Amino acid sequence: VGLEARATTAGGKACAVARLNSLWERRACEHLAPMSGSAAFAVRVLFVCAVPLAACGVGIELDPLALILSALGTLIECALWACQPAGRKGKQHNVRPTRYFPLQLGLLYCMQLWVVMLRSGTPSGGAGGGSPEASAPAPVPTSALRAATDEFYSPADPPPAAVVQQAAAGLPAEPPATIANVPVAATGSSPTGGAPGRGFELDAPLEALKWSPRTISVVLPCAEERDFALKTVKSFFDMTPADVLHEIVVVDDGSSPPLSQTHLNPDVQRQYKVKICRHERTVGLIGAKKTGGDAATGDILAFMDCHVAPQKNWYRDFLQLIGQNYRRMVVPQITALDIETWTQVGSGGGMSKCYVTWDGDFKWGGPEDMYMGMLSGGLAGMSKRWWDETGGFDDQMLGWGGENIDQGVRMWVCGGEIVAAPNAQVAHMWRTGSAKTSARYKHVGDTLKNRARAIYAWYGDFAAKLDDFPDFAGRKKREGNHWYGDMSNFQKVKDRLQGCRPFAWYLRRFKAVYEDGGILPPEIFMIREEKSGKCLHFKGHAGTSGSGHENVQLDDCNPNNNLFFWHLGNVNRKTGACCSGLRAWNTEQCFQGGIGRGKAGTGICEITGRNSQQHWALTEDGLLKSRDRCMGPGDKDDSLMEAPCVSFRSKGGARFTKQSVKVPIETELYRKAQREHPEAFELLNKQLQEASKSNSFGPAICKKEPGSCLAFFYSDGSQRCLDDEGQLAADKSSCAALRVVGQLVQRAETGDCLDTWSDQDPETWGFYGCHGFGNQQFAKEGVSRVCTTSQPQTCFLTQPWPVDAR
């Protein structure tokens, strides 16, 4: 490669092109030789500084290393010029032969040009050696590696209001957190609040989001967790390879005495790669995590609790999944921890999937795929760059609670995503009420206010739903409309990230939860028992139940009381659509049948539809029914009881009807957003449509042999179909998936055969092991009609399964 350098001497004589390993090099040296010592020195210094001068001239931002290299080159030239000995006739001889200067200059230019190109090709806001690009990321230059004794914050970026101190008794003022010879993989300091790369694209192509993270910073917010803090630190150190574990950032949130003076002393810090940040006063979990996230410098930030034990290979999913998308947050499988042995209880099977309710609370459950709409709490990982771009945690939230709601919605609406790590398990100590597991830190903050901040930041018009919850409505009435504080920091994030998406987009993205799970109901209604004229009254309160279960009883119908309203809920496992149960409006409670004492009961909704106790429906013929059991009037006035449906016939039947049917505000807002801003949902709807083709619900044989599964409707015109129990149901969503195999009708899910259990009653059916005798014999009559071969003949009209229940 030819390296050209030109200069003009004071006498106007040009120094021609210098080319390595060529005759041109020698000629260039000959031109320099006749010049006076001072003139030659000046020309050499000009050559040494050529790259910085050229970069400034064309407006390229220069890396400090390029300037340092030119400065070193200038110093070397000064030393050589000052030390050159005098020869004969007063002439001076160079200590370094002149012909070596072009070689030195060539090496200098190569290094400087490499640094300049690397600097200009690295996106701003990147955090560490793995800043994502459309192609493979460039390696981190040596100049970008800060010494292990650098300050956490640059002079231009002061620490947060909560004073962050380096806590290490007996150590110098530099951060004791870092370990000698452990470089910090970050390009300069990361400003609090972050700054996205130029040209942030909300719907960026996946290829542009890939990168190659190499290191992980584990962030541990710790307050008075002495032994637990040490055990947690040791666990991460032992379970993470040395080249992956960049540092363990422990944020001592007001422990007294400081953790650095007790369990995390200087020796422990050096041995286990611990960096300590300290709050003199407790600010709570949220503030501690924000301090730790801002101070950490690894490619990936893994936020954990200070009482956990990561399991073998926990880090692999973090590196792989976040490497596929730098805007991806990863949540591990959360298992149970035995604090005596500091080992995982059992072999795994942890929880991670959550969803968010209208009042900003999280509930366990979610879609069947790897994606999740919400976080349960503090265990999650993300890239340092995405942390900076999205602004980290809200700095006005104190204590604990609400930050998971903020982060969960923020990730999705601002261009990111959250996934569950299938193989990363972290054993967690649960607060069981025992002395050993109880919290010892000072409680600060206002969880209700934190949740309100998250809701008003991201819910948009849907924040009006908070008026349906007395706790929030009461604070608003007492403290004013803006009782939750200044929200300008959220607006800054939205401005940086193209405004982010509307909350209705988030609801649509998690259609499996909000539409199919019934949380966006088409209608709500009261349920009136016809005999008494009274309605089912949910006896709990709006929001989360403190006990996890509540009572239901008959009371005078009151359309002005939200606790009288119900709606369909929980996914129908056969179809994957709504619904298989009844949910009390504005709660997380679903109807579970009779509990005795003239009352019915509810339990926490299992939105995936797996809890068979919640499979209740109000049928078109007025039955409040679950399989062959019904709710009806009890022996005493206004009482309820659960019994076999046939047992109510002697009492004149048990009939319920819908009253005061209306569309709830959340559904109105949802429909309005899709109607007025179709462009915001266009791409998402295409993706959902494509995903629906691989619907995982229903029997496997129905997916393997499309069109082979049928629904059987009784031919009397009542539009009743056979359900999984062989009973005739008016609810189309209850229709069983059946297959005609020769002369047998088999249930697709189990292979059992349809059997006429009673020759006298043509409406009595069931499923039994296949034997092929007369009461299991059927024959096709035309394309969509199947009849028994025995007498009296009974016929069914068939439709493709699943049946559209609308």
C-alpha positions in Angstrom: 0.0 0.0 0.0 1.5 3.3 -1.0 1.7 5.9 1.7 2.1 9.4 0.4 3.3 12.4 2.3 3.9 15.9 0.9 5.4 19.0 2.4 6.9 22.3 1.2 10.1 23.6 2.6 10.9 27.3 3.4 12.9 27.5 0.1 10.0 26.1 -1.9 11.5 22.7 -2.5 9.0 19.8 -2.3 9.5 16.6 -0.5 8.2 14.1 -3.0 6.1 10.9 -2.4 7.5 8.4 0.2 6.6 4.8 -0.6 7.7 2.0 1.6 10.2 -0.5 0.2 10.8 1.5 -3.0 13.3 3.8 -4.6 10.9 6.7 -3.8 11.7 6.3 -0.2 15.4 6.8 -0.7 14.8 9.9 -2.9 12.5 11.5 -0.3 15.2 11.0 2.3 17.7 12.6 0.0 15.6 15.7 -0.3 15.4 16.0 3.5 19.1 15.6 3.9 20.4 19.0 2.6 17.9 20.9 4.7 19.0 22.7 7.8 18.4 20.9 11.1 15.7 23.2 12.2 13.9 23.1 8.9 14.1 19.3 8.7 12.8 19.1 12.3 9.8 21.4 11.4 8.9 19.3 8.4 9.1 16.1 10.4 6.8 17.5 13.1 4.4 18.7 10.3 4.3 15.1 8.9 3.7 13.7 12.4 0.7 15.9 12.9 -0.7 15.6 9.4 -3.6 13.2 10.3 -5.0 15.2 13.2 -4.7 18.4 11.1 -6.4 16.8 8.1 -9.2 15.3 10.3 -10.0 18.7 11.8 -10.0 20.3 8.4 -12.7 17.9 7.0 -14.7 17.9 10.2 -14.1 14.3 11.4 -14.4 13.7 15.1 -10.9 12.6 16.2 -10.4 9.9 18.8 -8.1 10.9 21.6 -5.7 8.1 20.8 -4.8 9.7 17.4 -3.9 12.9 19.2 -1.9 11.0 21.7 0.1 9.2 19.0 0.9 12.5 17.2 2.0 14.0 20.5 4.2 11.1 21.3 5.7 11.3 17.8 6.4 15.0 18.3 8.1 14.4 21.6 10.3 11.7 20.0 11.3 14.2 17.2 12.1 16.8 19.8 14.3 14.4 21.7 16.1 13.2 18.6 16.7 16.8 17.5 18.0 17.9 20.9 20.3 14.9 21.2 21.8 14.8 17.7 25.7 15.1 18.0 27.8 17.7 16.3 29.9 16.5 13.4 32.7 18.0 11.4 32.5 21.6 10.4 29.8 22.2 13.0 27.3 20.0 11.2 24.9 17.9 13.2 24.4 14.2 12.5 21.0 12.5 13.2 20.8 9.9 15.9 18.3 8.0 13.8 19.2 7.4 10.1 17.0 9.6 7.9 15.7 6.7 5.8 13.9 5.2 8.9 11.7 8.3 9.2 9.2 7.3 6.4 8.9 3.8 8.0 8.1 5.4 11.4 5.7 7.8 9.7 3.9 5.0 7.8 3.3 3.0 10.9 2.0 6.2 12.7 -0.4 7.0 9.8 -1.7 3.4 9.7 -2.6 3.4 13.4 -4.1 6.9 13.3 -6.2 6.2 10.2 -7.5 3.0 11.7 -8.6 4.8 14.8 -10.3 7.6 12.8 -12.2 5.1 10.7 -13.2 3.1 13.7 -14.4 6.2 15.5 -16.5 7.4 12.6 -18.0 3.9 12.1 -19.1 3.5 15.7 -22.7 4.7 16.5 -23.0 7.2 19.3 -24.5 6.0 22.4 -22.9 2.5 22.2 -21.9 0.9 25.3 -18.9 -1.2 25.0 -17.2 -3.4 22.5 -20.4 -4.7 21.0 -22.3 -1.8 19.7 -24.8 -3.3 17.2 -24.7 -2.5 13.5 -26.2 -3.9 10.4 -23.1 -6.0 10.1 -20.7 -7.6 12.5 -19.6 -5.0 15.1 -16.2 -3.5 15.0 -13.8 -4.4 17.8 -13.3 -2.0 20.7 -10.1 0.1 20.1 -7.5 0.1 22.8 -8.1 3.8 23.2 -11.7 3.1 24.2 -10.7 1.0 27.1 -10.7 3.0 30.3 -8.3 2.2 33.0 -9.6 0.2 35.9 -9.2 3.2 38.1 -11.3 5.6 36.0 -14.2 7.4 37.8 -17.7 6.1 37.4 -18.9 9.4 36.0 -17.1 11.9 33.8 -16.7 15.5 34.9 -19.4 16.5 32.4 -21.8 13.9 33.8 -22.3 14.4 37.5 -23.6 11.5 39.6 -27.3 11.3 40.5 -28.8 13.2 43.3 -28.3 10.3 45.6 -24.6 10.6 46.4 -22.6 7.7 45.0 -19.5 7.0 46.9 -16.7 4.5 46.5 -17.0 2.4 49.6 -13.7 0.7 50.5 -12.1 1.2 53.8 -8.3 1.4 53.5 -8.3 1.8 49.7 -7.3 4.8 47.7 -9.9 7.3 46.5 -10.1 5.5 43.1 -13.0 3.1 42.7 -12.1 -0.1 44.6 -14.7 -1.8 42.6 -12.5 -2.5 39.6 -9.9 -5.1 39.4 -6.3 -4.6 38.2 -5.8 -5.4 34.5 -9.5 -5.7 33.9 -10.3 -3.1 31.2 -13.7 -1.3 31.1 -15.4 -2.0 27.8 -17.0 1.3 27.1 -16.4 4.1 24.7 -16.1 7.0 27.1 -18.6 7.6 29.8 -22.2 6.8 29.5 -24.3 9.9 30.3 -27.2 9.4 32.7 -30.3 9.3 30.7 -28.6 8.0 27.6 -28.6 9.2 24.1 -29.6 7.0 21.2 -27.7 6.6 18.0 -28.3 9.0 15.2 -31.3 8.1 13.1 -33.1 5.9 15.6 -35.6 3.6 13.7 -38.6 2.4 15.7 -39.2 -0.6 13.4 -35.6 -1.3 12.5 -34.9 -4.5 10.5 -33.6 -7.4 12.6 -30.3 -7.5 10.8 -29.5 -3.9 12.0 -30.1 -5.0 15.6 -27.7 -7.9 15.7 -24.3 -7.6 17.5 -21.8 -9.7 19.4 -21.8 -9.0 23.1 -18.9 -10.4 25.1 -19.2 -9.3 28.7 -21.8 -9.0 31.4 -22.0 -6.7 34.3 -24.1 -8.1 37.1 -26.0 -5.4 39.0 -27.0 -6.2 42.6 -29.0 -3.7 44.7 -28.3 -4.6 48.3 -29.6 -3.1 51.5 -28.6 -4.7 54.8 -28.2 -8.1 53.0 -24.9 -9.1 54.6 -24.4 -12.9 54.2 -26.9 -13.0 51.3 -24.9 -10.3 49.5 -21.6 -12.2 49.9 -23.2 -15.5 48.8 -24.9 -13.9 45.8 -21.6 -12.4 44.7 -19.7 -15.7 45.1 -22.4 -17.5 43.2 -22.2 -15.2 40.2 -18.4 -15.3 40.3 -18.4 -19.1 40.4 -21.1 -19.6 37.8 -19.8 -17.1 35.2 -16.6 -17.5 33.1 -13.9 -15.0 33.8 -13.9 -13.6 30.3 -17.7 -13.1 30.4 -18.0 -11.6 33.9 -16.9 -8.0 33.5 -17.8 -6.9 37.0 -20.3 -7.3 39.8 -21.7 -3.9 40.6 -23.0 -3.9 44.2 -25.1 -0.9 45.1 -25.1 -0.5 48.9 -28.4 1.2 49.5 -27.8 2.8 52.9 -26.6 -0.2 54.8 -25.2 0.7 58.2 -22.4 -0.1 58.6 -21.5 -0.1 54.9 -21.2 -3.5 53.2 -17.6 -2.5 52.2 -16.7 -2.5 55.9 -18.2 -5.9 56.7 -18.9 -8.7 54.2 -17.7 -7.0 51.0 -14.3 -5.8 52.3 -11.5 -4.7 49.9 -10.1 -8.3 49.7 -13.5 -9.6 48.6 -13.8 -6.8 46.1 -10.5 -7.6 44.5 -11.1 -11.4 44.5 -14.6 -11.4 43.1 -14.5 -8.4 40.6 -16.8 -6.3 42.8 -17.4 -2.6 42.2 -19.3 -0.9 45.0 -21.5 2.1 44.7 -23.0 3.5 47.9 -26.1 5.6 48.8 -25.6 7.1 52.2 -29.4 7.2 52.6 -31.7 4.4 51.4 -33.5 5.3 48.2 -35.0 1.9 47.5 -34.6 -0.8 45.0 -35.5 1.3 41.9 -32.9 4.0 42.7 -30.3 1.4 43.5 -30.8 -0.4 40.2 -30.6 2.9 38.3 -27.3 3.8 40.0 -25.9 0.4 39.3 -27.1 0.4 35.7 -25.5 3.9 35.0 -22.2 2.8 36.7 -21.9 -0.6 34.9 -19.8 -0.8 31.8 -20.2 -4.3 30.5 -21.8 -5.0 27.1 -24.8 -6.5 28.9 -26.4 -5.4 32.2 -27.9 -8.3 34.3 -30.1 -6.8 37.0 -30.5 -9.3 39.8 -31.7 -9.3 43.4 -29.2 -9.6 46.3 -30.5 -13.0 47.4 -30.2 -15.2 44.4 -28.1 -18.1 43.1 -27.6 -18.3 39.3 -27.5 -21.9 37.9 -25.1 -23.5 35.5 -24.7 -21.8 32.2 -27.2 -19.0 33.2 -25.3 -16.5 31.1 -25.5 -18.3 27.7 -29.1 -17.3 27.0 -28.3 -13.7 27.9 -25.4 -13.5 25.4 -27.3 -15.3 22.7 -30.7 -13.8 22.9 -29.5 -10.2 23.4 -26.9 -10.7 20.7 -29.8 -11.4 18.3 -31.3 -8.0 19.1 -29.6 -5.3 21.2 -33.1 -3.9 22.1 -34.1 -7.1 23.7 -34.7 -7.6 27.4 -34.2 -11.2 28.7 -35.9 -12.6 31.8 -34.5 -15.8 33.3 -36.6 -18.7 34.7 -37.1 -17.8 38.4 -36.9 -20.8 40.7 -36.8 -21.3 44.5 -33.7 -21.0 46.6 -32.8 -22.9 49.8 -31.0 -20.3 51.8 -29.4 -22.8 54.1 -27.5 -24.6 51.4 -27.7 -21.8 48.8 -28.9 -24.3 46.2 -31.9 -24.4 43.9 -34.9 -26.3 45.2 -35.9 -29.0 42.8 -34.7 -29.2 39.2 -36.2 -26.1 37.8 -39.6 -25.3 36.2 -39.4 -21.7 37.2 -41.8 -18.8 36.5 -41.2 -15.8 34.2 -44.3 -14.9 32.1 -46.4 -12.0 33.3 -49.0 -9.6 32.1 -50.1 -6.2 33.3 -53.6 -5.2 34.5 -55.5 -1.9 34.1 -54.4 -0.7 37.5 -50.7 -1.3 36.8 -50.2 -4.6 38.6 -48.6 -7.7 37.2 -50.1 -11.2 37.1 -48.4 -14.5 36.3 -49.3 -15.9 32.9 -48.9 -14.9 29.3 -48.7 -16.1 25.7 -47.4 -19.6 24.7 -44.4 -18.4 22.8 -41.1 -17.0 24.1 -42.3 -13.4 24.2 -43.7 -11.8 27.4 -45.4 -8.5 27.9 -44.4 -7.7 31.4 -41.8 -8.3 34.1 -42.5 -9.7 37.5 -39.7 -7.7 39.2 -36.0 -7.1 39.2 -34.5 -10.1 37.4 -33.7 -9.2 33.8 -30.9 -8.4 31.4 -30.4 -5.8 28.6 -27.7 -4.3 26.6 -25.9 -1.2 28.0 -26.7 0.6 24.8 -30.4 0.0 25.1 -30.3 1.0 28.7 -28.8 4.3 27.7 -31.2 4.8 24.8 -34.4 4.2 26.8 -33.2 6.2 29.8 -33.0 3.4 32.3 -35.4 3.5 35.3 -37.6 6.5 36.2 -35.5 8.6 38.6 -38.6 9.9 40.4 -39.8 6.4 41.5 -38.7 5.5 45.0 -38.7 2.3 46.9 -40.0 -0.8 45.2 -42.9 -1.6 42.8 -44.0 0.0 39.5 -40.6 0.0 37.8 -41.4 -3.4 36.3 -44.6 -1.9 34.7 -42.7 1.1 33.4 -39.9 -1.1 31.9 -42.2 -3.7 30.6 -44.4 -1.3 28.5 -41.4 1.0 27.7 -39.5 -1.9 26.1 -42.3 -2.8 23.7 -43.7 0.5 22.7 -40.3 2.1 22.1 -39.0 -0.5 19.7 -37.7 -3.3 21.9 -39.0 -6.6 23.2 -38.9 -8.9 26.2 -38.3 -12.6 26.0 -38.2 -15.5 28.4 -34.8 -17.2 28.6 -35.6 -20.9 28.3 -32.4 -22.3 29.8 -31.3 -19.5 32.2 -32.4 -20.4 35.7 -31.8 -18.2 38.7 -32.9 -19.5 42.1 -34.5 -16.7 44.2 -35.2 -16.4 47.9 -38.9 -15.8 48.4 -40.1 -13.8 51.4 -41.9 -16.6 53.3 -42.6 -14.6 56.5 -39.8 -16.3 58.5 -37.2 -14.2 60.3 -34.4 -15.4 58.0 -36.2 -14.3 54.8 -37.7 -11.0 56.1 -36.5 -7.7 54.7 -34.1 -5.7 56.9 -33.9 -2.5 54.9 -35.7 0.8 55.5 -38.9 1.0 53.6 -39.2 4.1 51.5 -41.3 5.3 48.6 -44.9 5.1 47.4 -45.7 2.0 45.3 -49.1 3.4 44.3 -47.5 6.6 43.0 -44.9 4.6 41.2 -47.6 2.5 39.4 -49.5 5.7 38.6 -46.4 7.2 37.0 -45.9 4.1 34.8 -49.6 4.2 33.8 -49.7 7.9 33.0 -46.4 7.7 31.1 -47.4 4.9 28.8 -51.1 4.1 28.8 -52.2 7.3 27.1 -56.0 7.6 27.0 -56.3 4.2 28.7 -55.1 5.9 31.9 -58.8 6.9 32.4 -59.3 3.3 33.6 -57.7 4.3 36.9 -60.9 6.1 37.8 -62.5 2.6 38.2 -60.1 1.7 41.0 -60.8 3.4 44.4 -57.2 3.6 45.5 -56.2 5.6 42.5 -59.4 7.6 42.3 -59.1 8.6 46.0 -55.5 9.9 45.6 -56.6 11.9 42.5 -59.5 13.4 44.5 -57.4 14.3 47.5 -54.2 15.4 45.8 -55.2 16.7 42.4 -55.0 15.5 38.8 -51.2 15.5 38.7 -50.6 13.9 42.1 -48.1 11.5 40.5 -45.5 14.2 39.8 -43.6 15.7 36.9 -43.6 13.4 33.8 -41.2 15.4 31.6 -38.5 12.7 31.8 -40.7 10.2 30.0 -41.5 12.8 27.3 -37.7 13.2 26.7 -37.4 9.4 26.1 -40.3 9.5 23.6 -38.8 12.4 21.8 -35.5 10.6 21.4 -37.1 7.4 20.2 -39.5 8.6 17.5 -42.4 9.1 19.9 -42.8 5.4 20.7 -46.0 3.6 19.9 -49.5 4.0 21.4 -50.6 1.7 24.2 -53.3 0.2 22.0 -50.5 -1.2 19.9 -49.1 -3.0 23.0 -52.6 -4.4 23.7 -52.9 -5.7 20.1 -49.3 -7.1 20.2 -50.4 -9.2 23.2 -53.7 -10.2 21.6 -53.4 -13.6 23.2 -53.7 -12.0 26.7 -56.0 -9.0 26.2 -58.3 -10.2 23.4 -58.2 -14.0 23.7 -57.9 -13.8 27.5 -60.9 -11.6 27.7 -59.3 -8.5 29.4 -60.7 -6.4 26.5 -64.2 -7.8 26.6 -66.7 -6.9 23.8 -69.3 -6.4 26.6 -69.8 -6.5 30.3 -73.1 -7.4 32.0 -74.8 -8.2 35.3 -76.0 -11.8 35.8 -79.5 -12.0 37.3 -81.0 -15.2 38.8 -84.5 -15.3 37.4 -86.3 -16.9 40.4 -85.1 -14.3 43.0 -84.6 -11.4 40.6 -81.2 -10.7 42.2 -77.8 -10.5 40.7 -74.4 -12.1 41.3 -72.4 -9.7 43.5 -68.6 -10.0 43.6 -67.8 -9.3 47.3 -64.1 -8.4 46.8 -62.8 -5.0 45.5 -61.5 -3.7 42.3 -57.9 -4.6 41.6 -55.9 -7.3 43.2 -57.4 -9.6 45.8 -55.4 -9.7 49.0 -56.3 -13.4 49.7 -56.4 -14.6 46.1 -60.0 -15.7 46.4 -63.3 -13.9 47.1 -67.0 -14.7 47.6 -70.0 -14.2 45.3 -73.6 -14.0 46.5 -77.0 -12.9 45.3 -77.9 -9.2 46.0 -80.2 -6.6 44.7 -79.0 -5.7 41.2 -77.2 -2.4 41.1 -76.0 -1.1 37.7 -74.2 1.7 39.4 -71.8 -0.7 41.2 -69.0 -2.1 39.1 -68.8 -5.1 41.3 -72.0 -6.5 39.8 -70.5 -6.6 36.3 -68.9 -9.7 34.7 -67.5 -10.6 31.3 -66.1 -13.6 29.5 -62.5 -14.4 30.3 -59.7 -16.9 29.9 -58.5 -18.6 26.6 -60.5 -21.5 25.2 -57.8 -24.2 25.1 -59.5 -25.9 22.1 -59.6 -22.8 19.8 -57.0 -20.5 21.2 -59.6 -17.7 21.2 -61.8 -16.2 23.9 -63.3 -17.6 26.1 -63.7 -20.4 28.7 -64.8 -18.6 31.9 -66.4 -15.6 33.6 -64.3 -12.8 35.1 -65.4 -10.1 37.5 -64.8 -6.8 35.8 -61.8 -4.7 36.9 -60.4 -7.6 38.9 -58.1 -10.6 38.4 -60.8 -13.0 39.8 -62.7 -15.6 37.8 -65.8 -17.6 38.8 -65.1 -21.0 40.2 -68.6 -22.3 41.3 -70.2 -23.0 44.6 -68.3 -23.0 47.9 -71.2 -23.8 50.3 -73.0 -21.6 52.8 -75.2 -20.4 50.0 -72.4 -18.7 48.2 -70.1 -19.1 45.2 -66.4 -18.3 44.9 -63.7 -16.9 42.7 -60.0 -17.4 42.2 -57.1 -15.7 40.4 -57.8 -16.0 36.7 -55.7 -18.5 34.8 -55.9 -16.6 31.5 -54.4 -19.6 29.5 -57.5 -21.6 30.3 -55.8 -24.4 32.0 -57.7 -24.2 35.3 -60.8 -26.4 34.7 -62.4 -25.0 37.9 -62.9 -21.8 36.0 -64.6 -23.4 33.0 -68.0 -21.7 33.6 -70.3 -20.2 31.0 -73.6 -18.5 30.8 -75.3 -20.5 28.0 -77.8 -19.2 25.5 -80.5 -21.2 27.2 -79.8 -19.5 30.6 -77.7 -22.1 32.4 -74.7 -21.0 34.5 -72.9 -24.2 33.7 -69.6 -26.1 33.9 -69.8 -29.4 32.1 -72.7 -31.3 33.8 -72.9 -29.0 36.8 -74.9 -25.9 37.2 -75.4 -23.0 39.6 -78.9 -22.4 40.9 -81.0 -21.2 43.8 -80.2 -22.8 47.1 -82.6 -24.0 49.8 -82.7 -20.6 51.5 -83.8 -17.4 50.0 -81.2 -15.5 48.0 -78.7 -18.4 48.4 -76.7 -20.1 45.7 -75.7 -23.7 45.3 -73.8 -25.9 42.8 -75.3 -29.2 41.8 -75.8 -31.5 38.7 -77.9 -29.6 36.2 -80.6 -32.3 36.2 -81.2 -31.8 39.9 -82.7 -28.3 39.4 -85.5 -29.6 37.2 -87.6 -30.5 40.3 -87.2 -26.9 41.5 -88.4 -25.4 38.2 -85.0 -25.1 36.7 -82.1 -22.7 37.2 -82.1 -19.8 34.8 -79.8 -16.7 34.6 -79.9 -13.8 32.2 -77.7 -10.9 31.2 -78.7 -7.4 32.4 -77.4 -3.9 31.8 -75.2 -5.0 28.9 -72.7 -2.4 27.8 -69.3 -1.9 26.1 -66.6 -1.0 28.6 -64.5 2.1 28.2 -61.3 0.1 27.6 -62.8 -1.6 24.6 -64.2 1.6 23.2 -60.7 3.2 23.4 -59.1 0.2 21.8 -61.5 0.2 18.9 -61.2 3.9 18.5 -57.3 3.7 18.3 -57.4 1.1 15.6 -60.1 3.0 13.7 -58.3 6.4 13.8 -54.7 5.2 13.4 -54.7 2.1 11.2 -51.2 2.8 10.1 -49.8 2.1 13.6 -51.2 -1.5 13.4 -50.6 -2.3 9.8 -47.3 -4.2 10.2 -48.3 -5.8 13.5 -51.6 -7.1 12.1 -49.7 -8.8 9.2 -47.3 -10.4 11.7 -50.2 -11.6 13.8 -52.0 -13.0 10.8 -48.8 -14.9 9.8 -48.4 -16.2 13.3 -52.0 -17.5 13.5 -51.2 -20.0 10.8 -49.1 -21.9 13.3 -51.7 -21.8 16.0 -50.6 -24.3 18.7 -54.1 -24.8 20.1 -56.3 -27.7 19.4 -55.6 -31.5 19.0 -52.4 -32.4 17.1 -54.3 -34.5 14.7 -56.4 -31.5 13.6 -53.3 -29.6 12.7 -51.6 -32.6 11.0 -54.7 -33.4 8.9 -56.4 -30.1 8.2 -60.2 -30.4 7.6 -60.5 -33.8 9.3 -61.9 -32.4 12.6 -65.6 -31.6 12.8 -68.1 -30.1 15.2 -71.4 -32.1 15.6 -74.6 -30.1 15.9 -77.8 -31.8 17.0 -80.2 -31.9 14.0 -83.2 -30.5 15.8 -82.3 -26.9 14.8 -81.3 -25.8 18.3 -77.7 -25.1 17.3 -76.5 -27.2 20.2 -73.2 -29.1 19.7 -71.5 -32.0 21.4 -68.9 -30.8 24.0 -66.0 -32.7 25.4 -68.3 -34.5 27.9 -70.7 -35.6 25.2 -73.3 -33.1 26.3 -75.3 -30.8 24.0 -74.0 -27.3 24.6 -75.4 -24.0 23.2 -72.0 -22.3 23.5 -70.3 -22.8 20.2 -66.9 -22.3 21.8 -67.5 -25.5 23.7 -67.9 -27.8 20.7 -65.6 -30.8 20.8 -63.3 -31.7 18.0 -64.5 -35.0 16.5 -63.3 -37.1 13.6 -65.2 -39.7 11.5 -63.1 -42.8 11.2 -64.9 -45.5 9.2 -68.2 -46.1 11.1 -66.8 -44.6 14.4 -66.9 -41.0 15.6 -63.8 -40.3 17.7 -62.8 -37.5 19.9 -59.7 -36.0 18.3 -57.9 -35.2 21.5 -58.2 -38.7 23.2 -59.4 -41.1 20.5 -62.4 -42.2 22.6 -65.5 -43.0 20.7 -68.9 -41.3 20.7 -71.4 -43.7 22.4 -75.2 -43.6 22.8 -75.4 -44.2 26.5 -79.2 -44.4 26.6 -81.4 -45.9 23.9 -84.4 -44.2 25.4 -83.0 -40.7 25.6 -81.6 -39.4 22.2 -79.9 -36.5 23.9 -77.7 -38.7 26.2 -74.2 -39.1 24.8 -70.7 -39.7 26.1 -67.3 -40.8 25.1 -66.1 -44.3 25.8 -63.3 -46.7 24.8 -63.9 -47.8 21.2 -65.4 -51.3 20.8 -67.3 -51.0 17.6 -70.6 -52.4 18.7 -74.0 -51.0 17.6 -74.2 -48.0 20.0 -71.0 -46.7 18.5 -71.9 -47.2 14.8 -72.5 -44.2 12.6 -73.0 -43.6 8.9 -72.6 -40.6 6.7 -75.6 -39.3 4.8 -74.3 -36.7 2.4 -71.5 -34.3 2.9 -72.4 -32.8 6.3 -74.8 -35.2 8.0 -73.9 -38.1 10.2 -76.5 -40.5 11.8 -76.6 -43.5 14.1 -77.2 -46.9 12.5 -79.2 -48.0 15.4 -82.9 -47.2 16.1 -84.3 -44.7 16.9 -82.0 -42.9 14.5 -80.4 -39.7 15.7 -78.5 -37.4 13.3 -76.0 -34.6 13.5 -75.0 -31.8 11.1 -71.3 -31.3 10.9 -69.2 -28.1 10.5 -65.5 -27.7 10.3 -63.8 -27.4 13.7 -63.1 -25.0 15.3 -66.4 -23.2 15.0 -66.5 -19.4 14.9 -68.3 -18.6 18.2 -69.2 -15.1 17.2 
